[in-house]
Amino acid sequence: MWPLKKKAPAKRGAKQAQSLKRRRRLSLFIRGASLAVMGLGLITTLYLWKSGLAAQWITETRDTVDREIAGAGFAVGEVRITGQKYTSLKQIRAALALYDGQSIVSLDLAEMLNRVEALAWVKTATITRVMPDALTVIITEHEAAALWQDGGQFFLVDSRGQVITDQGLETFDKLPQVVGAGANEHLDSLLAMKAAFPDLFARVQSAIWVGNRRWDFSLDNGIRIKLPEKGPELAWQRLNDYDKGQKILNRKILAIDLRQHGKTIVRLTPQEAERRRMLTRTGKKEESI
């Protein structure tokens, strides 16, 4: 028999080429499998999301975790509310929207705060967890500054003119009453006059915003005070000085016009004007205003 020929050993270059080919095939397989898994996962996720099953599972899982946390002693047991005067506790509790056995950990404080600060009287609020089972709510309410009448409707406004509410206004009948479109936005000058001469301002029954530029005051005795567009505080001070020196507001007059700088125009009642004319005709002396 002829002796078997031995197989020639593969050259080193051929071995490297075969190894590289196998690695490429393996890499392509892994990539393909990965893409297939990712695609399947994406399709499954979309199905679960559109069918609502994912949301249901998330909700059920969250509720289960909440129950476990609450059962461990972290359920909301006490709510401490302070600072409210005109906002009822019932309104605040409704805005908090707590339910029995709710976990204190799961509270969405930002959302709760938005709801509380949306209440009419609430200016700002803070809501804080006090572990393990309490919640503190501190309320800062608007400070009512005036009653504003616009288009036949009344509103309660703060010093910045922001509308607070149109309910329960009878409690605030002692506040200044401002009338006219835009009157609520120009309270700064009015409140400055009130602060400077409160006794005189106490006689103001209503303040009318005229022509979107100046104030007319209607006093408790029916006298109309016309204030200038510029420097109403100075004109108001001049009126205060006149009244102290001459008791001008006790005279029989209809209006006092202070719109011209350094000049005061007084309009008498018809009866008083006729009386003065008669005094002039008879030569009798009449008192000056």
C-alpha positions as CSV (number, residue, x, y, z in Angstrom):
1,M,0.0,0.0,0.0
2,W,1.0,3.5,-0.7
3,P,1.6,5.6,2.4
4,L,-1.1,8.2,3.2
5,K,-0.1,11.7,2.4
6,K,-0.2,14.1,5.4
7,K,-2.4,17.1,5.0
8,A,-0.4,20.2,4.5
9,P,-0.7,22.6,7.4
10,A,-2.8,25.7,6.7
11,K,-0.9,28.8,6.3
12,R,-1.1,31.4,9.1
13,G,-2.8,34.0,6.8
14,A,-5.5,31.5,5.9
15,K,-6.2,30.8,9.6
16,Q,-6.5,34.5,10.3
17,A,-8.9,35.0,7.4
18,Q,-11.1,32.1,8.6
19,S,-11.1,33.5,12.2
20,L,-12.1,36.9,10.9
21,K,-14.9,35.5,8.8
22,R,-16.3,33.6,11.8
23,R,-16.1,36.7,14.0
24,R,-18.0,38.7,11.4
25,R,-20.7,36.1,11.1
26,L,-21.1,36.0,14.9
27,S,-21.2,39.8,15.1
28,L,-23.9,40.0,12.4
29,F,-25.9,37.3,14.2
30,I,-25.7,39.2,17.5
31,R,-26.7,42.5,15.9
32,G,-29.6,40.9,14.1
33,A,-30.8,39.2,17.3
34,S,-30.4,42.5,19.2
35,L,-32.4,44.4,16.6
36,A,-35.1,41.7,16.6
37,V,-35.3,41.8,20.4
38,M,-35.5,45.6,20.4
39,G,-38.2,45.6,17.8
40,L,-40.2,43.0,19.7
41,G,-39.8,45.0,22.8
42,L,-40.9,48.2,21.1
43,I,-43.9,46.5,19.6
44,T,-44.8,45.0,22.9
45,T,-44.4,48.4,24.7
46,L,-46.6,50.2,22.1
47,Y,-49.3,47.5,22.5
48,L,-49.2,47.7,26.2
49,W,-49.3,51.5,26.2
50,K,-52.2,51.8,23.7
51,S,-54.2,49.1,25.3
52,G,-53.9,50.8,28.7
53,L,-52.4,47.7,30.3
54,A,-49.1,49.5,31.1
55,A,-50.8,52.4,32.8
56,Q,-53.0,50.0,34.7
57,W,-49.9,48.0,35.9
58,I,-48.1,51.2,36.9
59,T,-51.1,52.4,38.8
60,E,-51.6,49.1,40.5
61,T,-47.9,48.8,41.4
62,R,-47.9,52.4,42.8
63,D,-51.0,51.8,44.8
64,T,-49.6,48.6,46.2
65,V,-46.4,50.4,47.2
66,D,-48.4,53.3,48.7
67,R,-50.5,50.9,50.8
68,E,-47.4,49.2,52.1
69,I,-45.8,52.5,53.0
70,A,-49.0,53.8,54.7
71,G,-49.4,50.5,56.5
72,A,-45.9,50.9,57.9
73,G,-47.0,54.1,59.7
74,F,-46.5,56.7,57.0
75,A,-50.1,57.5,56.2
76,V,-51.3,61.1,56.5
77,G,-52.9,61.3,59.9
78,E,-53.0,65.0,60.8
79,V,-53.3,68.1,58.7
80,R,-52.4,71.4,60.4
81,I,-53.9,74.5,58.7
82,T,-53.0,78.0,59.8
83,G,-53.2,81.6,58.5
84,Q,-56.7,81.4,57.0
85,K,-59.4,83.9,57.9
86,Y,-61.8,84.2,54.9
87,T,-60.9,80.9,53.3
88,S,-62.9,78.1,54.9
89,L,-61.2,74.9,56.1
90,K,-63.6,73.0,53.9
91,Q,-62.3,74.8,50.8
92,I,-58.7,74.1,51.8
93,R,-59.3,70.4,52.5
94,A,-61.1,70.0,49.2
95,A,-58.1,71.6,47.4
96,L,-55.7,69.2,49.2
97,A,-57.8,66.3,47.9
98,L,-56.5,63.8,50.5
99,Y,-58.1,60.4,51.0
100,D,-58.1,58.1,54.0
101,G,-55.0,56.0,54.3
102,Q,-53.0,58.0,51.8
103,S,-49.2,57.6,52.0
104,I,-47.4,60.8,53.0
105,V,-44.5,59.8,50.7
106,S,-46.6,59.8,47.6
107,L,-48.1,63.3,47.9
108,D,-47.6,65.6,45.0
109,L,-46.9,68.8,47.0
110,A,-46.5,71.0,43.9
111,E,-49.9,70.0,42.5
112,M,-51.5,70.4,45.9
113,L,-50.0,73.9,46.3
114,N,-51.3,74.9,42.9
115,R,-54.8,73.9,43.9
116,V,-54.7,75.7,47.2
117,E,-53.3,78.9,45.7
118,A,-56.1,78.9,43.2
119,L,-58.6,79.6,46.0
120,A,-60.0,83.1,45.8
121,W,-58.6,84.5,49.1
122,V,-55.3,82.7,49.1
123,K,-52.3,84.9,48.1
124,T,-49.5,82.4,48.9
125,A,-49.3,79.1,50.7
126,T,-46.7,76.6,51.9
127,I,-47.3,72.9,52.3
128,T,-44.8,70.7,54.2
129,R,-44.5,67.1,55.2
130,V,-43.8,66.4,58.8
131,M,-42.7,62.9,59.0
132,P,-44.0,60.3,59.7
133,D,-47.7,61.2,59.3
134,A,-48.5,65.0,59.4
135,L,-48.9,67.8,56.9
136,T,-48.7,71.5,57.6
137,V,-50.4,74.1,55.4
138,I,-49.7,77.8,56.0
139,I,-52.0,80.3,54.3
140,T,-51.3,83.9,53.5
141,E,-54.4,85.7,52.3
142,H,-55.0,88.8,50.2
143,E,-55.5,92.0,52.1
144,A,-58.7,93.7,51.0
145,A,-58.1,97.4,50.1
146,A,-61.2,98.6,48.2
147,L,-64.6,97.7,46.7
148,W,-64.5,98.2,42.9
149,Q,-67.6,98.8,40.9
150,D,-67.4,98.2,37.2
151,G,-70.3,97.8,34.8
152,G,-72.8,97.5,37.7
153,Q,-70.9,94.6,39.3
154,F,-68.9,94.9,42.5
155,F,-65.6,93.2,43.3
156,L,-63.2,93.1,46.3
157,V,-59.7,94.1,45.3
158,D,-56.3,94.3,47.1
159,S,-53.9,97.3,47.1
160,R,-52.5,96.2,43.7
161,G,-56.0,96.2,42.2
162,Q,-56.1,92.4,41.9
163,V,-59.6,91.0,42.1
164,I,-60.1,88.8,45.2
165,T,-63.7,87.8,45.0
166,D,-67.2,89.1,44.3
167,Q,-68.8,87.1,47.2
168,G,-69.5,88.2,50.8
169,L,-68.9,91.9,50.0
170,E,-71.3,93.1,52.8
171,T,-68.6,92.5,55.4
172,F,-66.3,95.1,53.7
173,D,-68.7,98.1,53.4
174,K,-66.3,100.3,55.3
175,L,-63.6,100.1,52.6
176,P,-63.2,102.8,50.0
177,Q,-65.5,102.3,47.0
178,V,-63.9,103.0,43.6
179,V,-65.9,103.2,40.4
180,G,-65.1,102.9,36.7
181,A,-63.1,100.9,34.3
182,G,-59.4,100.8,35.4
183,A,-60.1,102.3,38.8
184,N,-58.8,99.2,40.5
185,E,-55.4,99.6,38.7
186,H,-54.9,103.2,40.1
187,L,-55.4,102.6,43.8
188,D,-51.9,103.7,44.8
189,S,-52.7,107.5,44.7
190,L,-56.0,107.0,46.4
191,L,-54.6,104.9,49.2
192,A,-51.8,107.5,49.7
193,M,-54.4,110.2,50.2
194,K,-56.3,108.0,52.6
195,A,-53.1,107.4,54.7
196,A,-52.1,111.1,54.7
197,F,-55.5,112.5,55.9
198,P,-57.6,109.6,57.2
199,D,-60.2,111.9,58.9
200,L,-60.9,113.7,55.7
201,F,-60.9,110.5,53.6
202,A,-63.5,109.0,56.0
203,R,-66.0,111.4,54.4
204,V,-65.4,110.0,50.9
205,Q,-68.4,107.9,49.9
206,S,-67.0,106.8,46.5
207,A,-64.1,107.6,44.2
208,I,-64.8,107.8,40.5
209,W,-62.0,107.2,38.0
210,V,-62.7,109.7,35.3
211,G,-61.4,109.5,31.7
212,N,-58.8,106.9,32.8
213,R,-56.7,109.7,34.1
214,R,-57.9,111.3,37.4
215,W,-60.2,110.9,40.5
216,D,-63.5,112.6,41.5
217,F,-64.5,112.1,45.1
218,S,-68.2,112.0,46.2
219,L,-68.4,113.0,49.9
220,D,-71.0,111.8,52.4
221,N,-72.8,115.2,52.2
222,G,-73.1,115.1,48.4
223,I,-70.2,117.4,47.6
224,R,-68.1,116.5,44.5
225,I,-64.3,116.9,44.7
226,K,-62.6,117.1,41.4
227,L,-58.9,116.2,41.7
228,P,-56.2,116.9,39.0
229,E,-54.5,114.3,36.9
230,K,-51.1,115.3,38.2
231,G,-50.4,115.8,41.9
232,P,-53.7,114.7,43.4
233,E,-52.1,114.3,46.8
234,L,-51.1,118.0,46.9
235,A,-54.6,119.0,45.9
236,W,-56.1,116.8,48.6
237,Q,-53.8,118.4,51.1
238,R,-55.0,121.8,50.0
239,L,-58.6,120.8,50.5
240,N,-57.7,119.5,54.0
241,D,-56.1,122.9,54.8
242,Y,-59.2,124.7,53.5
243,D,-61.5,122.6,55.5
244,K,-59.5,123.0,58.7
245,G,-59.4,126.8,58.3
246,Q,-62.7,127.6,56.8
247,K,-64.9,124.5,57.3
248,I,-65.5,124.6,53.6
249,L,-67.1,121.2,53.5
250,N,-69.9,122.4,55.8
251,R,-71.0,125.1,53.3
252,K,-73.9,124.8,50.9
253,I,-71.9,123.8,47.9
254,L,-72.2,121.3,45.1
255,A,-68.6,120.8,44.0
256,I,-65.0,121.9,44.6
257,D,-62.7,121.9,41.5
258,L,-59.0,121.5,42.4
259,R,-57.9,120.6,38.9
260,Q,-56.1,123.9,38.2
261,H,-52.8,124.3,40.0
262,G,-53.0,127.0,42.7
263,K,-56.7,127.7,42.0
264,T,-59.9,126.5,43.7
265,I,-63.3,126.8,42.0
266,V,-66.3,126.4,44.2
267,R,-69.8,125.7,42.8
268,L,-72.7,126.6,45.1
269,T,-76.0,124.9,45.4
270,P,-78.8,126.7,43.5
271,Q,-80.4,127.8,46.7
272,E,-77.2,129.2,48.1
273,A,-76.3,131.0,44.9
274,E,-79.8,132.7,44.9
275,R,-79.4,133.7,48.5
276,R,-76.1,135.4,47.8
277,R,-77.5,137.2,44.8
278,M,-80.3,138.6,47.0
279,L,-77.7,139.7,49.6
280,T,-75.8,141.5,46.8
281,R,-79.0,143.3,45.5
282,T,-79.9,144.5,49.0
283,G,-76.4,145.6,49.7
284,K,-75.9,143.2,52.6
285,K,-72.5,141.8,53.3
286,E,-72.0,138.1,52.4
287,E,-69.5,135.8,53.9
288,S,-66.7,134.7,51.6
289,I,-65.7,131.1,50.8
